[in-house]
Amino acid sequence: MKNCILENRLAEAEQPVKNFMADLIEELSRKDSTSQDPKLCLRYFGVKLEIKLVSFDGD
């Protein structure tokens, strides 16, 4: 699946998904501001995902 398709689906997602993404971004930006490695490891459906903050244009 192409990245643009995933971005479009996220833009059209229901509120719980948007809330999850907001919490995820908040946690990653907090780690970035405290000089920790800005990444999280999640386990879901037997898959281990590692999500890393690459850049953050917000305040």
C-alpha positions, 0 to 999 in steps of 0.5 A: 500500500502506498504512503499517500493511500495511508495518509488519505485513510488517516485523514478520513478516519473516525475520531478514535483513530485521530485521537490515537494519532494525536496521543502518539505524536504528543508522546513522541514529541515529549520524548524528543524534547527530553532528549530521549530517543523519540520512538515507541514500540507497539505490539498489535495483532502479533506484530511489533511496530517501531514508530520513530519521530523523524521531524516535528514542525509544531511547537 
